[in-house]
């Protein structure tokens, strides 16, 4: 065992094999929790992984699972995720190949058994021919040989796994299959070779039932394995974005090396058409980089010396030399992959109920099978013993905790994977359920609904003969000395018009008012109306005009030159494209929409009116946003807060669910439950729609899984026989059981095609 396997860990991920049904989940969790030092353990049937927290050694965890009948290996945190995923994929493909081989072998051996028995029942002429050529004794003996080969060959997996667990008092799905098939096979052997041991009229064989059961369950497992392989497609797609090797430059010479050998500070060569291997900064060269996998923007971005580039993005043209800034495990792409994997391994609150049911399901089925056998043997019509066996086997085979165990995790896997493809990262799968239950969406204004970059929108001249560009140049020259966001807007506007800014002297900041100084020998002051009043300049004549601008969401600044009003400048933080459509879509979903902002009330209410937002909370500091979230919860119910993920961290943490709007390269993941990689508010609507679709899919799966058993277990026990004379064949039971899991996984896969 490796050194890493024996060390004490606080958190570990275990890859677990030989889990086949929902009852396995409970057994694995119980075995892990029994290990001293384990504080929590969560097992996911769909990902076949366990998340363990505590101080227990990995060796103890692996040993505990081995004693419980499961194989486990530790997934090291520092491991190469791409290589690990490739190994897992290769292992799954090998398992599928083995299942397919055994399926074909079982089918080839089962077909003659089925024809010898069922063909004789269905075709009288064939029955007479068999009796004339083989006779009943040789016919049954041939079936015995072929069925034994099926059970000890392709069906051996059920016996080897199921019987030891049954003897340990820990039965699971394989135990039911093994018990059912061995019962039919054993009874048939007695009927074939020692019929005198059976009551008169009960010597019948059910070799075809045992063989067909194994074949059909193998078919179901193969189809399920193929479908489950597709549930992890999102992770495989993300991992494929990172190249396995990169070209390392050492003293001008090129070396092709694995990513594990590259460290921050190394210099890499990236040719046209190649993917960037790691997060880095351009050291030399110019090019255009396709960053659509991060930002969703189809247009490539120009890059030059000093610009950041990110792992997984594509160099479209030119040759770049880039200096590595982050190791493979710390890149933006690695964070995205980690988030998706974390979400896929998570459990929804509803899963706890499912786990409790599946933990006791198999023992209950075995009790029901025993009760069915006893009832038919004691009170059933003749041949009572044969009917008791057939119905008991049908009960054992029809039961399917597999579908129960897969119902929730497969939908989470596919749903969160589809979300990642749409630029929506759920930190926990449970956020899917929380987001669906929210009643009100609270949105930060700046940077979320608006661009977060104020722009000059209006320049109004107040003195005849003055030039708008000249006034802007004076204002921008003065504001160039200021760090206020509104100052940046004026300087940017002057730069856009290519204006030459005159020199400034005697610059002064008047806190909360504005700024003043000498520009080109002129006394210049710029600020709010209260600053003008302090300078003894009357702004009453402009009040109506200023009020109109303020009501349209603009901030008004006055420019004074040589102690005379010269111009009014209006600055506004423009709305992001699609904000209005997103708010309308939220209303269509039946949600209340609130806006929380630190901006002045006039501006905030103007934007809210423009967007038809229901509730406005303005002029609040970060702590005020937290209080606003609490108040909204009291008024409406569960709150989802949407912010930029940095200065809105307290409100994101306070909300029932926080959504951080990022730009794909600056992912604020600590405070938010959901990260929107694209700076597009419509991503909130998509996240809500996806959460609703995923939860709806889970409900469908659980309805099928529980409804299937609730309906068919009584039928298998013979509930329809008194009224209709109908019994469920063990072969039909096997087919229904096999297809139930396939239905659940296939239904979950529909989420991959979800269009938003």
Residue pairs with C-beta under 8 A, 6 or more apart in sequence:
1 59
4 58
4 74
4 76
5 58
5 59
5 62
5 74
6 57
6 58
6 59
7 57
7 58
8 55
8 56
8 57
9 52
9 54
9 55
9 56
9 57
9 58
10 53
10 54
10 55
11 51
11 52
11 53
11 77
12 51
12 52
12 58
12 61
12 74
12 75
13 49
13 50
13 51
13 52
13 74
13 75
13 77
13 345
14 49
14 50
14 52
14 58
14 61
14 62
14 65
14 72
14 73
14 74
14 75
15 48
15 49
15 72
15 73
15 74
15 75
15 88
16 28
16 43
16 48
16 49
16 50
16 65
16 70
16 71
16 72
17 48
17 70
17 71
17 72
18 24
18 69
18 70
18 71
18 161
19 25
19 28
19 43
19 45
19 48
19 70
20 161
20 172
20 173
20 174
20 221
20 402
21 45
21 172
21 173
21 358
21 362
21 400
21 401
21 402
21 404
21 405
22 45
22 354
22 355
22 357
22 358
22 361
22 401
22 402
22 403
22 404
22 405
22 406
23 171
23 172
23 173
23 358
23 359
23 361
23 362
23 401
23 405
24 45
24 70
24 172
24 173
24 405
25 43
25 44
25 45
25 355
25 358
25 405
26 355
26 358
26 359
27 68
27 69
27 70
27 170
27 172
27 359
28 41
28 43
28 50
28 65
28 68
28 70
29 41
29 42
29 43
29 50
29 355
30 68
31 64
31 65
31 67
31 68
31 70
32 38
32 41
32 43
32 50
32 52
32 61
32 64
32 65
33 40
33 41
34 64
35 54
35 56
35 60
35 61
35 64
36 56
36 60
37 54
37 55
37 56
37 57
37 60
38 52
38 53
38 54
38 56
38 61
39 53
39 54
39 55
40 52
40 53
40 54
41 50
41 51
41 52
41 53
42 50
42 51
42 345
42 346
42 347
43 49
43 50
43 51
44 50
44 51
44 344
44 345
44 346
44 347
44 409
45 405
45 406
45 409
46 228
46 231
46 344
46 406
46 409
46 410
46 412
46 413
47 232
47 344
47 345
47 409
47 413
49 75
49 345
50 72
51 345
52 61
58 74
61 72
61 74
62 72
62 73
62 74
65 71
65 72
66 72
68 170
69 161
69 164
69 165
69 168
69 170
75 84
78 329
80 259
80 260
80 328
81 239
81 329
81 334
81 337
82 239
82 240
82 242
82 244
83 244
85 235
85 236
85 239
86 239
89 229
89 236
92 225
92 229
93 229
95 225
96 222
96 225
96 226
96 229
99 218
99 221
99 222
99 225
100 222
102 153
102 154
102 157
102 218
103 154
103 215
103 218
103 219
103 222
105 153
105 154
106 150
106 153
106 154
106 155
106 211
106 214
106 215
106 218
107 215
109 146
109 147
109 149
109 150
109 153
109 154
109 211
110 146
110 150
110 208
110 211
110 212
110 214
110 215
112 142
112 146
113 143
113 146
113 147
113 150
113 207
113 208
113 211
113 212
114 208
114 211
114 212
116 130
116 139
116 142
116 143
116 208
117 143
117 205
117 207
117 208
118 208
119 126
119 127
120 126
120 127
120 130
120 139
121 127
130 139
134 142
137 192
140 188
140 191
140 192
140 205
140 207
141 192
143 188
143 192
143 205
143 207
143 208
144 188
144 189
144 192
144 193
144 205
144 207
146 207
146 211
147 185
147 188
147 207
147 208
147 210
147 211
148 185
150 210
150 211
150 214
150 215
151 159
151 181
151 182
151 185
151 210
151 211
151 214
152 159
154 214
154 215
154 218
155 181
155 214
155 218
157 174
158 174
158 177
158 178
158 181
158 214
158 217
159 178
159 182
161 174
161 178
162 171
162 172
162 173
162 174
162 175
162 176
162 177
162 178
162 179
163 175
163 178
165 171
165 172
165 174
165 175
166 175
166 178
166 179
171 362
171 363
171 366
172 362
172 401
173 362
173 400
173 401
173 402
175 362
175 366
176 362
176 365
176 366
176 396
176 397
176 399
177 213
177 214
177 217
177 396
177 397
179 366
179 369
179 396
180 213
180 393
180 396
180 397
180 730
181 210
181 213
181 214
181 393
182 210
183 389
183 392
183 393
183 396
184 206
184 207
184 209
184 210
184 213
184 389
184 393
184 730
185 206
185 207
185 210
187 206
187 389
188 204
188 205
188 206
188 207
188 210
190 197
190 198
191 198
191 202
191 203
191 204
191 205
192 205
195 203
198 385
199 383
199 385
201 382
201 383
202 382
202 383
202 384
202 385
202 386
204 383
204 386
206 389
206 390
206 393
206 730
208 731
209 390
209 393
209 729
209 730
209 731
212 730
212 731
212 734
213 397
213 730
213 731
213 733
213 734
216 731
216 734
216 735
216 737
216 738
217 734
217 737
217 738
219 738
220 737
220 738
220 739
220 740
220 741
220 742
221 738
223 738
223 742
224 402
224 406
224 741
224 742
224 745
227 742
227 745
227 746
227 749
228 406
228 410
228 745
230 749
230 752
231 410
231 413
231 414
231 417
231 745
231 748
231 749
232 344
232 413
232 417
233 417
233 752
234 340
234 414
234 416
234 417
234 418
234 420
234 421
235 337
235 340
235 341
235 344
235 417
237 421
238 312
238 333
238 336
238 337
238 340
238 420
239 337
241 275
241 293
241 311
241 312
241 333
242 259
242 275
242 277
242 311
242 312
242 328
242 331
242 333
242 334
243 259
243 274
243 275
243 277
244 258
244 259
245 256
245 257
245 258
245 259
245 277
246 256
246 257
246 259
246 262
246 268
246 270
246 277
246 278
247 254
247 255
247 256
247 268
247 269
247 270
247 271
248 254
248 255
248 256
248 257
248 261
248 262
248 266
248 267
248 268
248 269
249 255
249 267
249 268
249 269
249 321
250 267
254 269
259 277
259 278
259 328
260 328
262 268
262 277
262 278
262 324
262 327
262 328
263 324
263 327
264 324
264 325
264 326
264 327
265 323
265 324
266 323
266 324
267 283
267 321
267 322
267 323
267 324
268 277
268 278
268 280
268 321
268 322
268 323
268 324
269 319
269 320
269 321
270 276
270 277
270 309
270 315
270 319
270 320
270 321
270 322
271 315
271 319
272 287
272 315
272 316
272 317
272 318
272 319
273 314
273 315
273 316
274 314
274 315
275 311
275 312
275 313
275 314
275 315
276 289
276 309
276 310
276 311
276 312
276 313
276 314
276 315
276 322
277 311
278 311
278 324
278 325
278 326
278 327
278 328
278 331
279 308
279 309
279 310
279 311
279 324
279 325
279 326
279 330
279 331
279 332
280 308
280 309
280 322
280 323
280 324
280 325
280 326
281 306
281 307
281 308
281 309
281 322
281 323
281 325
282 303
282 304
282 305
282 306
282 307
282 308
282 309
282 320
282 321
282 322
283 305
283 320
283 321
283 322
283 323
284 305
284 320
284 321
285 304
285 305
285 318
285 319
285 320
285 321
286 302
286 303
286 304
286 305
286 318
286 320
287 302
287 303
287 315
287 316
287 317
287 318
287 319
287 320
288 300
288 301
288 302
288 303
288 316
288 317
288 318
289 300
289 301
289 303
289 309
289 313
289 314
289 315
289 316
290 300
290 313
290 314
290 316
291 297
291 300
291 301
291 310
291 313
291 664
291 665
292 298
293 312
293 313
293 333
294 310
294 312
294 313
294 332
294 664
294 665
294 677
295 663
295 664
295 665
295 677
295 678
295 679
296 423
296 664
296 677
296 678
296 680
300 316
303 309
303 320
308 325
308 665
309 320
309 322
310 331
310 332
310 333
310 665
311 326
311 328
311 331
311 332
311 333
311 334
312 331
312 333
328 334
332 664
332 665
332 667
335 667
335 669
336 420
336 425
336 667
336 677
339 420
339 425
339 426
339 427
339 669
339 675
340 416
340 417
340 420
340 425
340 426
342 427
342 428
343 412
343 416
343 425
343 426
343 427
343 428
343 429
343 431
344 409
344 412
344 413
344 416
344 417
344 429
345 429
346 412
346 428
346 429
346 430
347 408
347 409
347 429
347 430
348 408
348 412
348 429
348 430
348 432
348 433
348 698
349 430
349 433
350 408
350 433
350 698
350 702
351 408
351 409
354 404
354 405
354 407
354 408
354 702
357 404
357 706
358 401
358 404
358 405
361 399
361 401
361 404
361 709
362 399
362 401
365 395
365 396
365 399
365 713
366 396
368 395
368 713
368 717
369 392
369 393
369 395
369 396
370 392
371 717
372 388
372 391
372 392
372 395
372 716
372 717
372 718
373 388
373 389
373 391
373 392
374 388
375 388
376 384
376 387
376 388
376 391
376 392
376 718
377 384
377 385
377 388
378 384
380 387
380 388
380 718
381 387
387 718
387 727
390 727
390 729
390 730
391 716
391 717
391 718
391 727
391 728
393 730
393 733
394 716
394 717
394 727
394 728
394 729
394 730
394 733
395 713
395 716
395 717
395 733
397 716
397 730
397 733
397 734
397 737
398 709
398 712
398 713
398 715
398 716
398 728
398 733
398 736
398 737
399 709
399 713
399 737
400 705
400 708
400 709
400 737
400 740
400 741
402 737
402 740
402 741
403 701
403 704
403 705
403 708
403 740
403 741
403 743
403 744
404 702
404 705
404 706
404 709
406 701
406 705
406 741
406 744
406 745
406 748
407 698
407 701
407 702
407 704
407 705
407 744
408 698
408 701
408 702
410 701
410 744
410 745
410 748
411 694
411 697
411 698
411 701
411 748
411 751
412 429
412 432
412 694
412 698
413 748
414 694
414 748
414 749
414 751
414 752
415 432
415 690
415 691
415 693
415 694
415 697
415 748
415 751
416 426
416 429
416 432
417 752
418 690
418 751
418 752
418 754
419 425
419 426
419 687
419 690
422 683
422 686
422 690
422 756
423 664
423 676
423 677
423 678
423 683
424 674
424 675
424 676
424 677
424 683
424 686
424 687
424 690
425 667
425 669
425 674
425 675
425 676
425 677
426 432
426 673
426 674
427 669
427 672
427 673
427 674
427 675
428 673
431 657
431 673
431 674
431 691
432 690
432 691
432 694
432 695
433 691
433 695
434 638
434 656
434 657
434 673
435 640
435 657
435 673
435 674
435 687
435 688
435 691
436 688
436 691
436 692
436 695
437 638
437 656
438 591
438 637
438 638
438 639
438 640
438 656
438 657
438 688
439 591
439 592
439 636
439 637
439 638
439 639
440 591
440 592
440 593
440 594
440 632
440 633
440 635
440 636
440 637
440 638
440 639
440 640
441 586
441 591
441 592
441 593
441 594
441 639
441 640
441 642
441 684
441 688
442 594
442 595
442 596
442 628
442 629
442 632
442 639
442 640
442 641
442 642
442 651
442 655
443 449
443 593
443 594
443 595
443 596
443 613
443 641
443 642
443 643
443 681
444 595
444 596
444 597
444 625
444 641
444 642
444 643
444 644
444 648
444 651
445 573
445 595
445 596
445 597
445 599
445 604
445 607
446 452
446 573
446 597
446 598
446 599
446 644
447 643
447 644
447 661
448 576
448 642
448 643
448 644
448 661
448 681
449 575
449 576
449 579
449 595
449 607
449 611
449 681
450 573
450 574
450 575
450 576
450 579
450 607
451 573
451 574
451 575
451 576
452 573
452 644
453 488
453 489
453 573
454 485
454 486
454 488
454 489
454 555
454 571
454 572
454 573
455 489
455 492
455 493
455 571
455 572
455 573
455 574
456 472
456 489
456 490
456 492
456 493
456 569
456 570
456 571
457 554
457 570
457 571
457 572
457 574
458 549
458 554
458 568
458 569
458 570
459 468
459 471
459 472
459 567
459 568
459 569
459 570
460 545
460 567
460 568
460 569
460 570
461 467
461 468
461 471
461 566
461 567
462 542
462 565
462 566
462 567
462 568
463 564
463 565
463 566
463 567
466 566
466 567
468 567
469 497
469 499
471 559
471 561
471 566
471 567
472 490
472 493
472 494
472 497
472 499
472 569
473 494
473 499
473 500
473 501
473 502
474 502
474 519
474 520
474 522
474 524
474 559
474 561
474 566
475 490
475 494
475 524
475 526
475 557
475 559
475 567
475 569
476 490
476 491
476 493
476 494
476 495
476 499
476 501
477 501
477 502
477 503
477 504
477 519
477 524
478 504
478 507
478 515
478 516
478 517
478 519
478 524
478 526
479 486
479 487
479 488
479 490
479 491
479 515
479 526
480 487
480 491
480 501
480 504
481 504
481 507
481 515
481 517
482 509
482 515
486 555
486 557
486 571
487 515
489 571
490 557
490 569
490 571
494 501
502 519
502 520
503 519
503 520
504 517
504 518
504 519
505 517
505 518
506 516
506 517
506 518
507 515
507 516
507 517
508 515
508 516
508 517
509 515
510 516
510 527
510 531
510 534
513 527
513 528
513 530
513 531
513 534
514 525
514 526
514 527
514 528
514 531
514 557
515 525
515 526
515 527
516 523
516 524
516 525
516 526
517 524
518 524
522 561
522 562
523 561
523 562
523 563
524 559
524 560
524 561
525 531
525 532
525 535
525 559
525 560
526 557
526 558
526 559
526 560
526 569
527 557
527 558
528 556
528 557
528 558
529 539
529 543
529 546
529 556
529 558
531 558
532 538
532 539
532 558
532 560
532 565
533 539
535 560
535 563
537 558
537 560
537 563
537 564
537 565
539 546
539 558
539 565
542 558
542 565
542 568
545 568
546 556
546 568
549 556
549 568
549 570
550 556
550 602
550 603
550 606
551 602
551 606
552 572
552 606
553 572
553 573
553 603
553 606
553 607
553 610
554 570
554 571
554 572
554 603
554 606
555 570
555 571
555 572
555 600
555 603
556 568
556 569
556 570
557 568
557 569
557 570
557 571
558 565
558 567
558 568
558 569
559 565
559 566
559 567
559 568
559 569
560 566
575 607
575 610
575 611
576 679
576 680
576 681
578 680
578 681
578 682
579 611
579 681
580 610
580 611
580 612
581 682
582 681
582 682
582 684
582 685
583 593
583 611
583 612
583 613
584 612
585 682
585 685
586 593
586 684
586 685
586 688
587 593
587 612
589 685
589 688
589 689
591 688
592 614
592 615
592 636
593 613
593 614
593 615
594 613
594 614
594 615
594 616
594 617
594 628
594 632
595 604
595 607
595 608
595 611
595 613
595 615
595 616
595 617
596 617
596 620
596 625
596 628
596 629
596 641
596 651
597 603
597 604
597 616
597 617
597 618
597 619
597 620
598 618
598 619
598 620
598 621
598 624
598 625
599 618
599 619
600 618
600 619
601 616
601 618
601 619
603 618
604 616
604 618
604 619
605 616
605 618
607 613
608 616
615 632
617 624
617 625
617 628
617 631
620 627
620 628
622 647
622 648
622 649
622 650
622 651
623 650
625 641
625 648
625 650
625 651
626 650
626 651
626 654
628 651
629 639
629 641
629 651
629 654
629 655
630 654
632 639
633 639
633 656
638 656
638 657
639 655
639 656
639 657
640 655
640 656
640 657
640 658
640 659
640 684
640 688
641 648
641 651
641 652
641 654
641 655
641 657
641 658
641 659
642 658
642 659
642 660
642 661
642 681
642 684
643 651
643 652
643 658
643 659
643 660
643 661
644 660
644 661
644 662
644 668
645 652
645 660
645 661
645 662
645 667
645 668
645 669
645 671
645 672
645 675
646 668
648 660
648 671
649 668
649 670
649 671
650 671
651 658
652 658
652 659
652 660
652 671
652 672
653 671
657 673
657 674
658 671
658 672
658 673
658 674
659 672
659 673
659 674
659 675
659 676
659 684
659 687
660 667
660 668
660 669
660 671
660 672
660 674
660 675
660 676
661 676
661 679
661 680
661 681
661 683
661 684
662 668
662 675
662 676
662 677
662 678
662 679
663 677
663 678
663 679
664 677
664 678
667 675
667 677
668 675
669 675
674 687
676 683
676 684
676 687
677 683
685 756
686 756
689 756
690 754
690 756
693 751
693 754
694 751
697 747
697 748
697 750
697 751
700 747
701 744
701 747
701 748
704 740
704 743
704 744
704 747
705 740
705 744
708 736
708 740
712 728
712 733
712 736
715 726
715 728
716 728
716 733
718 727
718 728
720 726
720 727
721 727
